[in-house]
């Protein structure tokens, strides 16, 4: 009996053993085969080529160059190395393998670098997104960052024979999964226009220029000075180069067009005029005698022209940028009404479709005055400074430019943008910005702006062209830390505005003397290109 029990037990064990062998070798064969292969095969990422960035004429603004990384046991020990460094590593006797990696290359260096942006090593925070891994290069600013998902592409994988420590032993053991290149992007920017503007800014240290096509909202130029070379960040970042940029007191990293904050100066008299006309407190034929100062209570407010402008009406006041005239209009409007209308037009809000670094401006309201100065720390006199674009009003150059563009276009423009095409697909932006004033009122102000550039005593006469009728407004923005900033915003041709040009030069003096001549040269350049159909 005991022998039978033992016999059946052994048969049962044998059957279980056979079933187990069958399970492992037949049912689980593929799974264990895969695990076995993984023990000897190492998956190595093949970085995808990043999509290129072009200007509107097909000139390459950003492409890729090939560099190499040396990896030891899944750790990058050297990045962006050349063949010479690879040979040195081989002679050291270390076990490593090399992968090729595309690094960004920017052929025009400083021109438009704030807008194009740059790439750099992925951060720990960015690696929380599962699509990234150690050593990846990602967009850190500008277009490179905004359109990261479109530009980056999809990495491939190669399969190499390796030992248990991950050291590569041989060639590929199976066909690779090929990477997919990122999509190319075409911008609205014109690189030749940017280079021309750069030549005009040679005598100056800080400033910028914005050019917008008012017909479709395309930003043709957004030039900043000083600037930086984005190639510095694309591969191995040299500490000395980074320290030089970081410690530069001129702050070359700042995108002044989008993030610089300034008092708009006399350009803001356009707003005061619009409100005055809307409220019916301006008779365009009424005359005011400007003697160079304006008395309000016990205080005198000075005009920019010490001796005054004499007899001026509405048109003349805008032409010569008479402060005294606009002090009077500001007083008639009153502080509360001025601030209420100021907030309603939302000038301080971001204005661009795809300008990453754009900051919001600041427009005060009554709450701000009460909280900042207390109930007795301000008076109706504050409206006089606001009426000429000084005081607490702070805007970015792009916000000032868009405001003037809205007047040029009689109340509405397509939202300014930088994207033109993704691969071969045209990107049509339809978002529209509106200026909430009656079109008839806007047109009265627009017509007066013509005389700023074309009147006998216009402050913007140096922007005048024979070929085109240019209109606009000069501005001198007070600067508590030094010499005033020079502004000019204009548009052409006057009859059918196509181009908006805004120029600002920091610490340079008056807008009519410094910014307007630069704008005039830009308009002349645009006219030549426009006649040839190349812009």
Steps between C-alpha positions, in 0.01 A plus 500: 500500500779736595680416175189599299471831686867579430456397139195727450675783681802475268272489194317811626826684560622402155176624338524830690862530390404438136216752523740754647750440220217535246383824666850651503616380158177531303252734666753746649760451227465842333498686831816335631664525161444875510645521852798295393564726206480805725776355714738522205347782291523868592251749366675822400303809412554653156424871550262647245603795287326814619284683246658801333383860545482722191431866444218605266730476195632153576826608665602254772491659846556176694627160385707215646866407514625160611697452821575193709441376854718249685302270732635268771253267675200714405668821616591779259862578584568735209258694283542697179844351433692475175702219341819610677337461842363158400854384411628625839228299674590185306863538602397530866382138497154579637206295380255738338277536201428799280171631373454779249274782614367796301580836659337825396675738264390863448673649192395861563608494864373813682238609244153409638655271763244610763217398268647176360619395847750229579521135612677347797528185711175367638455582869390261774163675509456462124592131527183444704339503159558138388593602145838630616805324638847597619702688239206612286508855364181701527377848413576740784367828365329668205367306202718202600296467820155605375506247215704232681247223433504572126875546466636215715406195288501140635814313605588159354668197662796285401554154655860413588662192655611583856637335818323497838651839588355655189829528311456468126659183363402496136291622213125524470317174568177606336386779265467838670183702548583810299444847648241735355624851424321798657286723282645811339356840590491818293476830685361835390837666577718639223869443577623764251276760661643402840856537372420841353348621828808372681719724282286803592549432872880497475544828697270391786536255786138420586168502320300320238261512207176327409353475149149358451298438184167661590317303229555159662670551837833349392798621702765574238764611748547500876851624555666534841829657597709380672456138406684170547628210292268199563771262372664545841222294660445235233783264598768507764448827688828668588488650846692811392251577221200451728652717773567773246134507392364467855714784639450738208338814645324562166299180558524342151264215597207740546253505210438874517227497235288256698615538861641851528268730697492872419286810539355552150573874504332729248378209287235464769357841412317299233294337778431834668381638167269202441338534844467878466326465164280218629384712797439802278739723692726564200401743229764440234486868402539635855832670557720502810794731559801294611756715683721208608329425832159416639371607841297250703424615854826628645718294269636561151533213248765559235474446126786317328561821304615755755377809310170333409325434168279805485148467358405137434183316407443122509689420179788730587522365856554147370736617224734679744417273797393791720494394866300804615213415263477146638530619861184697434324205336604275789360748753169513312475121490577470872692230683210258563370505144851474359584194713164333433545526122864397531404170661225432248728491195731238659821632346708329768394147400725269296454570132681226305396152395831322555743731678603301807685772693230766465421670831185681601528874544348702783218752492401665831145533631346688792556206736870511415522869594316452830710197597831653389465863608207503744191723462705823522813393315371572151276751327335589172842625396612140446293485184726762337803270504289206380363710213850535349597133556699542820419410859411144587410374149746225403482306170721275290614607152275240334198636692580858395552385139169311491316805641631723219427223249138494618470873430666458161257222412204700636410271788605141439799284403578130474686387810874534435670162457825332398389167350444485123525131404543161666661274238305604189177588678419872505392619846223758485451706817154655523502627861424871493577784743258792519530861617167590666452848358269619224665470160427866418689611811795273421513642148523859631805406708651296217472797263675725754789251522573568134625848591747365758712382207383734226416829674735794488588464869419132553713325762529195272611682184819292481282192431347666194543335158452628147399154381237430769277705724609411853298588812581440865584639840823577680549437870758577763472269798628642826764286667574552872834318464656707223440655159148469355397224257420594139185355336332518163200303376382544143319339208503515119365549246259740670210443258507123543728406796699184443806534724524605864848594626585564863852607598630559851850596607582499870681792666531681167291818533196622308292276275489746211877537492607137553221244438316670211803510263560128557133428429521711183786286371309182583195629309721580200644147509148353526384711208777368273428139596124555471534642148703192401248267664765342726335577834 
